[in-house]
Amino acid sequence: MKTILTILCLGVVMTTYAQEFEISTELRPRLEYRHGYKTLIPNDVDAATFVSQRTRLNLKYGSEKLNAYVVFQNVRVWGDVATLGLSDNNGTAIHEAWAELKLDTKLSLKLGRQEIAYDDQRVFGNVGWAQQARSHDALVATYKPNAKHRLDFGLAMNENSETLFNTDYAINNYKAFQYLWYHTNFKSVNFSFLILNNGLAFYNDSDSEEQRVDYNQTIGSRVTFNKNKIDTDASIYFQTGKIAGASLSAFNIAANANYSINNKFKAGLGAEYLSGTDMDATSNTLKSFNPWFGTNHKFNGLMDYFYVGNHTNSVGLLDINATLAYKKDKFSVKLMPHLFSSAATVVDSTEKEMSNTLGTELDLVLGYSWTKDVSFQAGYSQLFATETLEVLKAGNRDNTNNWAWIMVTVKPSLFKTTFKAE
């Protein structure tokens, strides 16, 4: 706490020299009722109910040649520390701490702990729904020759700590990555292209003491079209390379179309296919697509049954979905049904091949913007599972599997100043 107060004082002093300086905060408590969230609920098990909270303190600095941003973050569950506790359970962490050097009008260099998010956040996203969110220790160079074109090059290289000799990487994280992202926009069309080289550390089966790094590649593009009352998007990604000695050959294809019925109602249809590996496969080739750093909560149903810390290297997914949204003034409501099927073969414990249909999910989200700094959201979701999903997930499909939540987001600006040096 003393460290934070010191930084705040320094920030106020810095305004004597800075062109722009702002201190802001975010408080986001969320009440959740989980009765089949992420996995089917077993018999004779009660629902989980708790309140989690994200608290952030943001320091932002900007000048002609430099931007800088520091985010202190605390994530807690109400009651995880006693009222007379001497220390916090999770403590305060640095979620972001980066500096952006504006080398000239076209080229900039951003280095440090930072969120990385592109396009619809399917491959790179900040995972904002999770209270802790996601950030990377990385370097990102951006080249913008004009308003229509942008090229980003990013790289990260991770180690456990400062060492004198090479050591095995023991953190549940990627070892290194490099990527290129290109984006261009026209009058009604936007186009992006991404290539990611992602390195994962593993131990060789033949020698458990030898750690190796295998690299896999994600290559793909996304295009959007927006005109009048119609907005559409489509994307396709391929994955190749190796993961832990196994060859990788996977792909992801998605398309969405939305139509604004009037200035209040909007309807849409969408489909996404993520390739998977047959459960009875005899080949050593992995065919399961992995959206490595995506904000996966926003895809494939809000109950997070797929690709949110789960369903990796599994049978893939076909998600056919629809959206009906209403928005008027400060109030919004959205209804989203999903029909799920496996992309690859599912077999039960007796090697019997199952139906590909996994189930149906209904998601309802309500929103209300009370002020520019305060908003309220609430949601309810229910999953109707099949016997096939029961093979993939623990629990009982015949139980009521549902999830409800209420969230308040408070994001005020505490202090802001602009100063022009003489």
ABEGO torsion letter per residue (X at the ends): XAAAAAAAAAAAAAAAABABBBBBBBBBBBBBBBBGBGBBBBBGBBBBBBBBBBBBBBBBBBBAABBBBBBBBBBBBBGABBAABABBAAEBBBABBBBBBBABAABBBBBEBBBBBBEAGAABBAGAABAAEBBBBBBBBBBBABAABBBBBBBBBBBABBBABBBBBABBBBABBBBBBBBBBBAABBBBBBBBBBBBBBBBAABAABBBBBBBBBBBBBBBBBBEABBBBBBBBBBBEBBGGBBBBBBBBBBBBBBBABAABBBBBBBBBBBBBBAABABABBABBBBAABBAAABGEAAGABGBGBGBGBAEBBBBBBBBBBBBEABBBBBBBBBBBBABBBBBAAGBBBBABAEBBBBBBBBBBABAABBBBBBBBBBBBBAAAAAABBEBAABBBBBBBBBBBBBBBABBBBBBBX
